[in-house]
Amino acid sequence: MEYRPLGRTGLEVSALCLGTMTFGQQNTEAEGHEQLDYALDQGINFLDTAELYSIPPRPETAGSTERIIGTWMKARGNRDKVILATKVCGLSEMTWFRSHGAPARPTRAQIFEAVDNSLKRLQTDYIDLYQLHWPGRPIVWGSNPTRWQSMPGEETPIGETLEAFGEIVKAGKVRHIGLSNESSWGTMRFLFESETRGLPRVASVQNAYSLLNRTYETNMAEVSLREDVGLLAYSALAQGYLTGKYQRGARPAGARSTLFNRGQRYELPGAEAAIDDYMAIAREAGLDISQMSLAFALSRPFMASVILGATTMEQLKTDIAAQDVKITAELEAKIDAVHQLRGNPAP
């Protein structure tokens, strides 16, 4: 397993990170523990979760993924062997995360409550990377749209969120901070506030990145490289669409889009044709399409870690083996040619 720096924190994280948002709905506690055991045995030292998880978000399952990780760490006694990342909700009308039933906001009071709840569920006294799951201002989801849309709504100042992060870092509850679903403006604003006010520095940004969505490269890639704020890529397999299992409207039993019908982002015009083209490249190269997709993400110079999401051990083993696939110059040229033609059909 390759290890890469997490920003300027001094931490080295595995190039593959185990995403866990299926634990608690698609995966049982026992299945989650099995995935965690295997990932650790394969050299993965980086785990990602959130107070929101499992997915899809529901009041009765909120925090279930953190609880499963917590019982695993307690049973194995291995907290010191993992770098643990979780997230606090940004601007949302969901009301089930806070004891007083208020809509989620990344305010000082809510961050204090959220971090204490996460620590309790995780059964640990510190979090290595605490991320703002999405901005505290109204913005297009994912924050790197191909078409701009102005959105009205309430806003929590970045300074207030960052000050609260500073307090929980000072208290020893959190070691480092990160962002998620953020734009280049938002990332640079957090960096400016931290540098001018002596507050914690953002270590990473967790955004979507895949062969169907390379919008991160437009502005954020340069921010990552010049500011040492690496990408933690989620949905590198486009929520399973890049495996080809949903082509022509197929709905395999037990698959996420079959169960929850939440894959519309990957069913936009042009997405299916792009998937066909990438699958053809993989076949010609004698590669598994999942492994080629993950290997491409791993090969990007701005990538700190690629987050894996699997519901079966077979999927997890296939995904982890992507670390052995090399993206040659010839293969990259073919991928880029499809991207030139198809663009980003699933931003």
C-alpha positions in Angstrom: 0.0 0.0 0.0 1.2 3.5 -0.9 1.0 6.2 1.8 0.6 9.9 1.0 0.9 13.1 3.1 -2.4 14.5 4.4 -1.8 18.2 3.7 0.7 19.7 6.1 -0.4 17.7 9.1 2.6 15.3 9.1 0.2 12.3 8.9 0.7 9.7 6.1 -2.6 8.2 4.9 -3.1 5.2 2.7 -3.7 6.0 -0.9 -7.0 4.1 -0.6 -9.4 5.0 2.2 -12.2 2.8 3.4 -15.5 4.7 3.1 -18.2 3.3 5.4 -21.5 5.0 4.6 -23.2 1.7 3.8 -22.6 0.4 7.4 -26.0 0.5 9.2 -28.3 0.0 6.2 -26.8 -1.9 3.3 -24.2 -3.6 5.6 -24.8 -5.0 9.1 -22.4 -4.4 12.0 -20.8 -7.8 11.4 -20.3 -7.1 7.7 -18.9 -3.7 8.5 -16.4 -5.2 11.0 -15.4 -7.7 8.3 -14.7 -5.0 5.8 -12.7 -3.0 8.4 -10.6 -6.1 9.3 -9.8 -6.8 5.7 -9.0 -3.2 4.8 -6.6 -2.9 7.8 -4.9 -6.2 6.8 -4.4 -4.8 3.3 -2.6 -1.7 4.6 -5.4 0.7 4.7 -5.0 3.0 7.7 -7.5 5.6 6.8 -11.3 5.4 7.5 -14.0 7.9 6.5 -17.4 8.4 8.1 -19.8 11.2 9.1 -22.5 12.0 11.6 -24.9 11.9 8.6 -24.2 8.2 7.8 -25.5 5.7 7.0 -26.9 6.7 3.5 -29.6 7.5 2.6 -29.9 9.9 5.6 -32.7 9.0 7.9 -33.4 9.9 11.6 -33.4 6.3 12.7 -30.0 5.5 11.1 -28.1 8.8 11.7 -24.8 8.0 13.4 -25.1 4.3 12.9 -21.9 4.1 10.8 -19.9 5.9 13.5 -21.3 3.4 16.1 -20.2 0.4 14.1 -16.6 1.8 13.7 -16.6 2.5 17.4 -17.6 -1.1 18.4 -14.9 -2.4 16.0 -12.1 -0.2 17.4 -13.1 -1.1 21.0 -13.3 -4.9 20.2 -9.9 -4.9 18.4 -8.1 -2.3 20.6 -6.6 -0.8 17.5 -7.5 2.9 17.7 -3.8 3.8 17.3 -3.6 1.9 14.0 -6.1 4.0 12.1 -6.4 7.6 11.0 -10.1 8.4 11.6 -12.0 11.0 9.6 -15.6 12.0 10.2 -17.8 15.0 9.3 -20.2 17.5 10.7 -23.3 18.6 8.7 -23.3 21.9 6.8 -26.4 24.0 5.9 -29.4 21.7 6.0 -33.0 21.6 6.9 -32.6 18.1 8.4 -33.6 18.5 12.1 -32.7 15.2 13.7 -29.0 15.8 14.3 -29.3 18.2 17.2 -30.9 17.7 20.6 -33.1 20.8 20.3 -34.4 19.8 16.8 -33.0 22.8 15.0 -32.0 22.6 11.3 -28.3 21.7 10.9 -25.9 24.7 10.7 -22.1 24.7 11.2 -22.4 27.2 14.0 -20.2 27.1 17.2 -22.9 25.6 19.3 -23.8 22.9 16.8 -20.2 22.0 16.1 -19.6 21.5 19.8 -22.6 19.3 20.2 -21.8 17.3 17.0 -18.2 16.6 17.8 -19.0 15.3 21.3 -21.7 13.0 19.9 -19.3 11.7 17.3 -16.7 11.0 19.9 -19.2 9.1 22.0 -20.4 7.0 19.1 -16.8 6.3 17.9 -15.8 5.4 21.5 -12.6 7.5 21.2 -11.3 10.7 22.7 -10.0 12.3 19.5 -10.7 12.5 15.8 -7.8 12.7 13.4 -9.6 14.7 10.6 -12.9 16.6 11.3 -14.5 17.7 8.1 -17.3 20.1 7.2 -19.5 17.8 5.2 -20.7 20.6 2.9 -20.6 24.4 3.1 -22.6 26.5 5.6 -23.8 28.7 2.8 -26.3 28.0 0.0 -24.4 26.6 -3.0 -24.9 24.0 -5.7 -24.3 20.6 -4.3 -20.7 19.4 -4.9 -19.6 23.0 -5.3 -18.0 22.5 -8.7 -20.9 22.8 -11.1 -20.7 23.0 -14.9 -23.5 25.6 -14.8 -23.8 28.2 -12.1 -27.0 28.6 -10.2 -27.5 31.3 -7.6 -29.2 30.1 -4.5 -30.8 32.1 -1.7 -30.7 31.1 1.9 -29.1 31.4 5.4 -25.4 31.5 5.7 -23.1 30.7 8.6 -19.9 32.8 8.3 -16.8 30.8 7.5 -15.0 32.6 10.3 -17.5 31.3 12.9 -17.1 27.7 11.7 -13.3 28.0 11.6 -13.2 29.5 15.1 -15.3 26.6 16.5 -12.9 24.2 14.7 -10.1 26.0 16.4 -11.6 25.6 19.8 -12.2 21.8 19.5 -8.6 21.4 18.1 -7.3 23.3 21.1 -9.4 21.1 23.4 -7.7 18.0 21.9 -11.0 16.6 20.5 -9.8 17.0 16.9 -6.3 16.9 15.5 -6.9 18.4 12.0 -9.7 19.8 9.9 -10.9 19.4 6.4 -13.6 20.4 3.9 -16.0 18.5 1.7 -18.1 19.4 -1.3 -16.3 22.7 -1.4 -15.4 25.2 -4.1 -12.1 26.9 -4.9 -13.4 30.1 -3.5 -14.6 28.5 -0.3 -11.3 26.6 0.2 -9.2 29.7 -0.3 -11.4 31.6 2.0 -10.9 29.0 4.8 -7.1 29.2 4.1 -7.1 33.0 4.3 -9.0 33.0 7.5 -6.7 30.5 9.1 -3.5 32.2 7.9 -4.6 35.7 9.0 -6.1 34.7 12.3 -3.9 31.9 13.5 -6.7 29.3 13.2 -6.3 25.6 12.1 -5.4 25.1 8.5 -7.5 23.0 6.2 -5.7 19.7 5.4 -7.9 18.2 2.6 -11.0 18.6 0.5 -13.4 15.6 0.0 -15.2 16.1 -3.3 -16.6 13.8 -6.0 -14.1 12.8 -8.6 -14.5 10.1 -11.3 -14.2 9.5 -15.0 -17.7 11.0 -15.3 -16.9 14.0 -13.2 -13.5 15.6 -13.5 -14.7 19.1 -12.6 -12.3 19.2 -9.7 -9.5 19.7 -12.3 -10.9 23.0 -13.5 -9.9 25.1 -10.4 -9.5 22.9 -7.4 -6.6 20.9 -8.7 -4.3 23.9 -8.6 -5.5 24.8 -5.1 -4.7 21.3 -4.0 -1.2 21.3 -5.4 -0.1 24.9 -4.5 -1.7 24.9 -1.1 -1.0 21.3 0.0 -4.8 20.6 0.4 -5.1 17.2 -1.3 -8.3 15.7 -2.6 -10.1 12.8 -0.9 -12.1 11.6 -3.8 -15.5 10.1 -3.2 -17.7 8.4 -5.8 -14.6 7.4 -7.9 -16.9 4.6 -9.3 -19.8 7.1 -9.7 -21.8 5.2 -7.1 -21.3 2.0 -9.0 -22.4 3.3 -12.4 -18.8 3.0 -13.7 -18.9 -0.7 -13.2 -21.5 -0.9 -15.9 -24.1 -2.7 -13.8 -26.8 -0.1 -14.3 -26.4 0.2 -18.1 -29.6 0.2 -20.2 -31.6 0.7 -17.1 -30.5 -2.5 -15.3 -31.3 -2.7 -11.6 -29.4 -5.6 -10.0 -30.9 -6.9 -6.8 -29.4 -5.3 -3.7 -27.6 -2.5 -5.5 -27.8 1.0 -4.2 -29.8 2.5 -7.0 -32.1 -0.5 -7.0 -32.8 0.0 -3.2 -32.9 3.7 -2.9 -33.3 5.3 -6.4 -30.7 7.9 -5.6 -28.5 7.7 -8.7 -30.0 10.5 -10.8 -26.7 12.3 -10.8 -25.2 9.5 -12.9 -28.2 9.1 -15.3 -28.0 12.5 -16.9 -27.9 12.8 -20.7 -24.5 11.6 -22.0 -23.5 9.6 -19.0 -24.5 6.2 -20.4 -22.5 6.8 -23.6 -19.5 7.9 -21.6 -19.6 4.8 -19.5 -19.8 2.6 -22.7 -16.7 4.4 -24.0 -14.7 3.9 -20.8 -15.8 0.3 -20.6 -14.5 -0.3 -24.1 -11.1 1.2 -23.2 -10.9 -1.1 -20.2 -11.8 -4.2 -22.3 -9.3 -3.3 -24.9 -6.6 -3.0 -22.2 -7.6 -6.2 -20.5 -8.6 -4.4 -17.4 -11.5 -4.5 -15.0 -13.4 -1.2 -15.5 -13.7 -0.6 -11.7 -10.0 -1.0 -11.2 -9.1 1.2 -14.2 -11.5 3.9 -12.9 -9.9 3.8 -9.4 -6.4 3.6 -10.8 -7.0 6.7 -12.8 -8.1 8.6 -9.8 -5.1 7.3 -7.8 -2.8 8.5 -10.6 -3.8 12.2 -10.3 -1.1 14.4 -8.8 -3.5 16.3 -6.6 -5.0 13.1 -5.0 -4.3 12.5 -1.3 -6.5 9.4 -1.1 -9.3 7.7 -3.0 -12.3 6.6 -0.9 -13.6 3.1 -1.6 -17.3 2.1 -1.0 -18.3 -1.5 -1.1 -21.2 -3.6 0.1 -19.7 -7.0 -0.5 -16.3 -8.4 0.2 -15.8 -9.3 -3.4 -16.3 -5.7 -4.4 -13.9 -4.5 -1.7 -11.2 -7.0 -2.8 -11.5 -5.9 -6.4 -11.3 -2.3 -5.5 -8.3 -2.6 -3.3 -6.5 -4.5 -6.0 -6.8 -1.4 -8.2 -3.6 -0.2 -6.5 -1.7 -2.6 -8.7 -3.1 -1.2 -12.0 -0.9 1.3 -13.8 -2.3 4.1 -16.0 0.2 4.2 -18.9 0.6 7.3 -21.1 -1.2 5.4 -23.9 -4.1 4.5 -21.6 -4.4 8.0 -20.3 -4.5 9.4 -23.8 -7.4 7.2 -24.6 -9.2 8.2 -21.4 -8.6 11.9 -22.2 -9.9 11.5 -25.7 -13.2 10.2 -24.3 -13.3 13.0 -21.8 -12.7 15.6 -24.6 -15.7 14.1 -26.4 -18.0 13.4 -23.5 -17.0 16.0 -20.9 -18.4 15.8 -17.4 -21.9 14.3 -17.8 -22.3 13.7 -14.1 -21.0 16.7 -12.2 
